[in-house]
Amino acid sequence: MLRRLFALLSLCLLLNPAAMAAKLAVGDTMPPLALADQFDKTHTLTADTRWLLFSHDRAISDALHPVLAALPAAQRAGVVYVADISRMPALVSRLFAVPAMRELPFAVWLARDAANVAILPRETGKLTVLALNGDKVAALHYLADVGALPALLVR
């Protein structure tokens, strides 16, 4: 009985589209991405997007906010920040997290459904930084220390 239950759970995980999605790598074409920000305004990637920052971890997001806020607006141009909030309870998101994000001086694209960002690469406890050249992934970085981000964005 336990064996069958384990087999069924394993099959469900394997058939989950988020688990099956291949992660982006250098040289891959960036698929279309459309997400709403903290003000419910929908954004899509454009040819002007040079950097995509992806956080799937609250601690990294919390550390990233002051770093991004301290960047001059000119340096934030061409930077898209995506936060995966899919594991956050909807009530917490609606009452606390999103209203707090409205105080930030930049847009936070919110991934409320994990399937929307399943293709984005990630490492536990690190910020994913994708350098984009048009619709191609030119470079991929994982930052454990988000304080290194301003120097990376200069490149």
C-alpha positions as CSV (number, residue, x, y, z in Angstrom):
1,M,0.0,0.0,0.0
2,L,2.7,2.5,1.0
3,R,4.7,1.5,-2.0
4,R,1.8,2.3,-4.3
5,L,1.2,5.6,-2.7
6,F,4.9,6.5,-3.1
7,A,4.8,5.5,-6.8
8,L,1.7,7.6,-7.3
9,L,3.2,10.6,-5.6
10,S,6.4,10.2,-7.7
11,L,4.4,10.0,-10.9
12,C,2.5,13.2,-10.0
13,L,5.7,15.0,-9.4
14,L,7.2,13.8,-12.7
15,L,4.1,14.9,-14.6
16,N,4.1,18.3,-13.0
17,P,4.8,20.8,-15.9
18,A,7.0,22.9,-13.5
19,A,9.1,19.9,-12.7
20,M,9.4,18.9,-16.4
21,A,10.4,22.3,-17.7
22,A,14.0,22.5,-18.9
23,K,15.9,25.4,-17.4
24,L,17.3,28.2,-19.6
25,A,21.0,28.1,-20.3
26,V,23.4,30.4,-22.1
27,G,22.6,30.6,-25.8
28,D,18.9,29.7,-25.3
29,T,16.2,31.9,-26.6
30,M,14.3,33.6,-23.9
31,P,10.6,32.7,-24.1
32,P,7.9,35.4,-23.9
33,L,7.3,36.4,-20.3
34,A,4.3,38.5,-19.2
35,L,3.7,39.1,-15.5
36,A,1.9,41.7,-13.4
37,D,3.8,44.0,-11.1
38,Q,2.9,45.1,-7.6
39,F,0.5,47.6,-9.1
40,D,-1.3,45.0,-11.2
41,K,0.3,46.4,-14.4
42,T,1.2,43.7,-16.9
43,H,4.7,43.8,-18.3
44,T,6.5,41.8,-21.0
45,L,10.1,41.5,-21.9
46,T,11.3,43.9,-24.7
47,A,14.4,44.2,-26.8
48,D,15.6,46.9,-24.3
49,T,15.7,44.3,-21.5
50,R,19.4,43.6,-20.8
51,W,19.1,42.0,-17.4
52,L,16.6,39.7,-15.8
53,L,16.9,39.2,-12.0
54,F,15.0,36.3,-10.6
55,S,14.4,35.6,-6.9
56,H,12.6,32.6,-5.6
57,D,13.7,33.0,-2.0
58,R,12.4,35.6,0.4
59,A,15.7,36.2,2.1
60,I,17.3,37.1,-1.2
61,S,14.4,39.3,-2.1
62,D,14.6,41.1,1.2
63,A,18.4,41.7,0.7
64,L,17.9,42.7,-3.0
65,H,15.3,45.5,-2.4
66,P,17.7,48.0,-0.8
67,V,20.4,47.3,-3.4
68,L,18.1,47.9,-6.3
69,A,16.6,51.0,-4.6
70,A,20.1,52.5,-4.2
71,L,20.9,52.1,-7.9
72,P,20.5,55.2,-10.0
73,A,17.5,55.1,-12.2
74,A,19.8,55.0,-15.3
75,Q,21.5,51.9,-14.0
76,R,18.1,50.2,-13.4
77,A,17.0,50.9,-17.0
78,G,16.9,47.6,-18.9
79,V,16.7,45.6,-15.6
80,V,13.7,43.4,-14.9
81,Y,13.2,42.0,-11.4
82,V,11.0,38.9,-11.1
83,A,10.0,37.6,-7.7
84,D,8.4,34.2,-7.3
85,I,5.7,34.6,-4.7
86,S,3.8,31.4,-5.7
87,R,4.5,29.7,-2.4
88,M,3.3,32.7,-0.4
89,P,-0.2,32.3,1.0
90,A,-2.6,34.6,-1.0
91,L,-3.8,36.3,2.1
92,V,-0.3,37.2,3.2
93,S,0.6,38.4,-0.3
94,R,-2.5,40.5,-0.6
95,L,-2.5,42.1,2.8
96,F,1.2,42.5,3.6
97,A,3.8,41.6,0.9
98,V,2.4,43.4,-2.1
99,P,1.4,46.6,-0.3
100,A,4.9,46.8,1.1
101,M,6.3,46.3,-2.4
102,R,4.3,49.3,-3.6
103,E,6.7,51.5,-1.6
104,L,9.7,50.4,-3.7
105,P,11.0,52.8,-6.4
106,F,11.0,50.0,-9.1
107,A,8.7,47.5,-10.6
108,V,8.6,44.0,-9.1
109,W,7.2,41.5,-11.6
110,L,5.3,39.0,-9.5
111,A,5.2,35.3,-10.4
112,R,2.0,34.2,-8.5
113,D,2.0,30.8,-10.3
114,A,5.2,28.7,-10.3
115,A,4.6,27.5,-13.8
116,N,5.1,31.0,-15.2
117,V,8.7,30.9,-14.1
118,A,9.5,27.2,-14.1
119,I,12.0,27.7,-17.0
120,L,14.1,30.2,-15.1
121,P,17.2,28.7,-13.6
122,R,17.7,28.9,-9.8
123,E,20.0,27.8,-7.0
124,T,18.9,27.7,-3.4
125,G,19.8,30.9,-1.5
126,K,21.0,32.8,-4.6
127,L,19.8,35.5,-6.9
128,T,19.6,34.4,-10.6
129,V,20.9,37.0,-13.0
130,L,20.4,36.5,-16.7
131,A,22.2,38.8,-19.1
132,L,20.1,39.1,-22.2
133,N,21.2,40.1,-25.7
134,G,18.0,40.6,-27.6
135,D,16.0,37.4,-27.0
136,K,19.1,35.3,-26.2
137,V,20.6,34.4,-22.9
138,A,24.1,35.8,-23.1
139,A,25.3,34.9,-19.6
140,L,24.0,33.4,-16.4
141,H,25.1,34.3,-12.9
142,Y,24.1,33.2,-9.4
143,L,24.7,35.7,-6.6
144,A,24.7,34.6,-3.0
145,D,25.8,38.2,-2.1
146,V,23.4,40.6,-3.8
147,G,25.8,43.4,-2.9
148,A,27.8,42.3,-5.9
149,L,24.9,43.1,-8.2
150,P,25.8,46.8,-9.0
151,A,29.3,45.9,-10.2
152,L,27.8,43.1,-12.4
153,L,25.2,45.4,-14.0
154,V,28.0,47.8,-15.2
155,R,29.2,45.1,-17.6
